[in-house]
Amino acid sequence: MSSQLSSAVMAIFVARMAAHGWYGDRVRTDVASKDFETAAGGRTAVVYCRRSSEGPHHLLSGDYQSEGRNALSTCWGTIPADADQAAIEAEVDRFARQTDAEIRKTYAMRIMALRAEPDEEAPEEQEPEAHPGHAPG
């Protein structure tokens, strides 16, 4: 695979990740990042599109540290050397959805989601009842 073709794969990777809310790196063309607000503060996930050392294909991987581990360690993708643009885009889109889903499963993100939900047990504000013959007041 030529370096020009490899660069094209990486450009598609960054463009498709951007469509899912990620942003490209200012220096590296094979990296995208996304910031997440969690119950433990702000966190940044980083994903990579690298040419494989074992063949002409590209590998997608990521890093998001949560709970003392890389929550994206199980998120992988492979772009075959002969993949056309549509196949590359489909694989990157699948990878982006997978990374977002895994990040949402982390403890700090689940707590954040719980905080955002309305409290179902809180009593609703009730209007004071007006009694006949008494003026509200």
N, C-alpha and C positions, 0 to 999 in steps of 0.2 A: 504494500500500500504506500503510495507516495505521501510525502509530507503535506502536499497540497490537498489531497483527499482527506488526510487526517485532520487538517485544519478546518476543512468543510464540515466534517462530522462534529468537531468541537464547537464550531459556530452554531450549528443547528442545535446542539445540546444546550448551549447558553440561551439561545433564543426561545426554545421550548420551555426551559426552566423559568425564564422570565415571564412567560405566559401563565405560569403557576405561582407567581409572586416572589420568585427568587431574583437575585441580582448578580450580574457578572462581576468578576474581580477586575480591578483596574490594571493589573499587571499580567496575570495568568489567564490564558484563553481557555483553559480546561477546568475552570472552577466556577461554581456559583454558590451563593450564600443566601440565607434567609434568617431574619430575626424573629424571635418568638418571645412574647411576654408571658411569663409563667408565674406561678405562685411563689417561686423562689427568686424572682427577678428576671431580667432580660437574659436570653440565651441566643446563641447563633449556631445554626447548622451549616455545615459546609459539604457540598457534594462535588464529585470529581468525575471527569470523563478522560480516561487515560488509555493510551494505546497499550495493548497487552504485550508483555515481554515474551509470551509463549505463542504468539501468532499475530496475524494481521488484523485481528478484531479489536474493538474498544470495550473497555469495562467501565461500568458505572458503579460508584460506591459513595459512601457518605460517612460523616462523623457528626454526632450530636451527643455530647456528654450529659448524662442524666443518671442519677442514682449510682454514681461511681462506675458507669460503663458506657460504652458507645451504643446508644439506642438504635443506631442505624446499621449495626454490624450484620444484620440479616437482610438488609436491602441491597440487592445487586441487580445489575442489568448487563446484558451483552449486546453489542451491536456488531453483527457479522461484517466482514470486509466487503461483501457484495451487496450490502443493504442499500436500497434506494432511499430517497428522502422521506417518502411516506413511512417506510419501515423504521427509519431512524426516529422520526417524530413520534410514532406510535410507542416505541420502546421507551423513549425519554418521558413521554406523558405517563406511561404506566409506572415508571420509576418515581416520578414526581408525586403521583397519588400515593404510592406505597410509602415514601419517606414521610409525607405529611400524616398519613394514618399512623405510622409507628411513633411519630413525635407526639401526636394527640393521646397515645396510650400511656405516655410517661406519667409518673405520679404527679409531678408539679403541674403538668398540663391538665390532668384530670381534676386536681384541686381548683385550678383556675376556672375550669368549666363549671364546677359546682358552685363556686362563688358567684358566677354570672347568672345562675338560675334563680328565679324568684323563690322566696322561702314559702313553701306550701303550708307549713305549720303556723305561720304568723297569722294572728287574727286580722281579719279585714277591718278597716276603719268603718265604723257604722255611724250613720247620722243619728243624732239624738231623736228619740221619738217625741212627737208633740202629743200632749195629753189634752183631751177635750176640756175646754174651759181654762186652759193655762196658755199664756202667751210664751213662746219660746224665748229663752233669754238669758 
